Amino acid sequence: MSPIPEPTILQNSNVALIPKEYAQQTDLETIITRYKTLRLRGLQENPNAFSSKYEDEVEFPYEKWLARVTNPEARSFIAYDDRTQSNADPVALLLDREWLGTVTIVGPRLLPEGNRALAKTPWGLFLPLDNEVLDEGKPGSMTLVYMLYGMFVLEMGRRKGNGRRLIDRAVGEARMEAVEAGASRVLVVSIAERYNHAARQLYEKCSFDVWDDELVVKTPESQECVAMVLDLKL
Ligand SMILES: CC(C)(COP(=O)(O)OP(=O)(O)OC[C@H]1O[C@@H](n2cnc3c(N)ncnc32)[C@H](O)[C@@H]1OP(=O)(O)O)[C@@H](O)C(=O)NCCC(=O)NCCS
């Protein structure tokens, strides 16, 4: 008797990178409005998951959202509904489809191997910079450090692999960049609220480990957080 085939799991969503350049100014404005709407929903619906506050960001002027979306150091990804698959370009897809979630990856910061920030708190590199060690050293011995921010999936899109797809895509870009740069190691860091079970489980599923045995990081808002770190040796 032939084996019973595995059920086919249809993937109903996909991930796109928000482009930095647009042929039409109105497309950029629409993307910014959609990004802002999703971000504010995250802050409003899950206030404890973020160190930023809805009350602050809702007051941001357009220019601040524009700077976020076009920041050359940051890449924002969108999980979108992809039940009717198409080969349209990312801008057309992002304008047309329902958005389900987002994550932003910032970096890289380049560090020579053995730098003390690597052994202690690599996310410190993303606090206001003192520039003491950046961009030094030979490519072959370099570590590229990235931070993930703003991970959020709408309730309706949860437990369907969207969070995982967003992380996989962001990490995939970081890895590719590091390989091209000839780096020896990549660290991807995400700071998660200590009792945010869903987020911690998600990161663990994506091979992140909690850093330094639950070292607690205090945010300016006095939240207790842990650093989840993916350590890739290339
Ligand atoms: C955390 C969050 C992004 C997860 O998104 P998601 O799309 O549901 O994640 P996925 O479907 O890709 O889940 C992947 C794995 O993560 C784990 N996971 C996700 N949500 C979970 C939950 N509520 N409880 C336990 N494990 C969970 C599971 O292991 C899951 O795999 P499984 O469904 O096969 O068991 C989402 O719950 C969210 O937006 N929460 C509010 C904002 C937030 O906490 N952001 C993180 C800031 S650090």
PDBQT file of the ligand as one rigid body, heavy atoms in Angstrom, charges set to zero:
ROOT
HETATM    1  C1  LIG A 301       5.004  37.651  18.823  1.00  0.00    +0.000 C 
HETATM    2  C2  LIG A 301       4.262  37.700  17.488  1.00  0.00    +0.000 C 
HETATM    3  C3  LIG A 301       5.025  38.631  16.551  1.00  0.00    +0.000 C 
HETATM    4  C4  LIG A 301       4.221  36.285  16.894  1.00  0.00    +0.000 C 
HETATM    5  O1  LIG A 301       3.732  36.369  15.573  1.00  0.00    +0.000 OA
HETATM    6  P1  LIG A 301       3.062  35.109  14.828  1.00  0.00    +0.000 P 
HETATM    7  O2  LIG A 301       2.830  35.484  13.414  1.00  0.00    +0.000 OA
HETATM    8  O3  LIG A 301       1.921  34.622  15.600  1.00  0.00    +0.000 OA
HETATM    9  O4  LIG A 301       4.246  34.043  14.914  1.00  0.00    +0.000 OA
HETATM   10  P2  LIG A 301       4.331  32.660  14.094  1.00  0.00    +0.000 P 
HETATM   11  O5  LIG A 301       2.975  32.219  13.661  1.00  0.00    +0.000 OA
HETATM   12  O6  LIG A 301       5.374  32.796  13.060  1.00  0.00    +0.000 OA
HETATM   13  O7  LIG A 301       4.821  31.681  15.237  1.00  0.00    +0.000 OA
HETATM   14  C5  LIG A 301       6.045  30.973  15.160  1.00  0.00    +0.000 C 
HETATM   15  C6  LIG A 301       6.236  30.239  16.457  1.00  0.00    +0.000 C 
HETATM   16  O8  LIG A 301       6.360  31.176  17.540  1.00  0.00    +0.000 OA
HETATM   17  C7  LIG A 301       5.759  30.604  18.721  1.00  0.00    +0.000 C 
HETATM   18  N1  LIG A 301       4.596  31.427  19.120  1.00  0.00    +0.000 N 
HETATM   19  C8  LIG A 301       4.018  32.437  18.435  1.00  0.00    +0.000 A 
HETATM   20  N2  LIG A 301       2.994  32.943  19.153  1.00  0.00    +0.000 NA
HETATM   21  C9  LIG A 301       2.932  32.229  20.292  1.00  0.00    +0.000 A 
HETATM   22  C10 LIG A 301       2.096  32.281  21.434  1.00  0.00    +0.000 A 
HETATM   23  N3  LIG A 301       1.084  33.168  21.534  1.00  0.00    +0.000 N 
HETATM   24  N4  LIG A 301       2.319  31.399  22.432  1.00  0.00    +0.000 NA
HETATM   25  C11 LIG A 301       3.316  30.509  22.350  1.00  0.00    +0.000 A 
HETATM   26  N5  LIG A 301       4.143  30.395  21.286  1.00  0.00    +0.000 NA
HETATM   27  C12 LIG A 301       3.955  31.258  20.276  1.00  0.00    +0.000 A 
HETATM   28  C13 LIG A 301       5.327  29.211  18.349  1.00  0.00    +0.000 C 
HETATM   29  O9  LIG A 301       6.397  28.332  18.602  1.00  0.00    +0.000 OA
HETATM   30  C14 LIG A 301       5.072  29.360  16.860  1.00  0.00    +0.000 C 
HETATM   31  O10 LIG A 301       5.144  28.157  16.160  1.00  0.00    +0.000 OA
HETATM   32  P3  LIG A 301       3.826  27.215  16.056  1.00  0.00    +0.000 P 
HETATM   33  O11 LIG A 301       2.668  28.118  15.682  1.00  0.00    +0.000 OA
HETATM   34  O12 LIG A 301       4.211  26.246  14.981  1.00  0.00    +0.000 OA
HETATM   35  O13 LIG A 301       3.668  26.621  17.412  1.00  0.00    +0.000 OA
HETATM   36  C15 LIG A 301       2.792  38.182  17.676  1.00  0.00    +0.000 C 
HETATM   37  O14 LIG A 301       2.181  37.416  18.678  1.00  0.00    +0.000 OA
HETATM   38  C16 LIG A 301       2.692  39.655  18.039  1.00  0.00    +0.000 C 
HETATM   39  O15 LIG A 301       2.656  40.519  17.175  1.00  0.00    +0.000 OA
HETATM   40  N6  LIG A 301       2.630  39.960  19.351  1.00  0.00    +0.000 N 
HETATM   41  C17 LIG A 301       2.475  41.333  19.823  1.00  0.00    +0.000 C 
HETATM   42  C18 LIG A 301       3.712  42.202  19.547  1.00  0.00    +0.000 C 
HETATM   43  C19 LIG A 301       4.978  41.586  20.111  1.00  0.00    +0.000 C 
HETATM   44  O16 LIG A 301       4.996  40.947  21.155  1.00  0.00    +0.000 OA
HETATM   45  N7  LIG A 301       6.095  41.819  19.391  1.00  0.00    +0.000 N 
HETATM   46  C20 LIG A 301       7.392  41.317  19.785  1.00  0.00    +0.000 C 
HETATM   47  C21 LIG A 301       8.218  42.419  20.342  1.00  0.00    +0.000 C 
HETATM   48  S1  LIG A 301       9.822  41.818  20.844  1.00  0.00    +0.000 SA
ENDROOT
TORSDOF 0
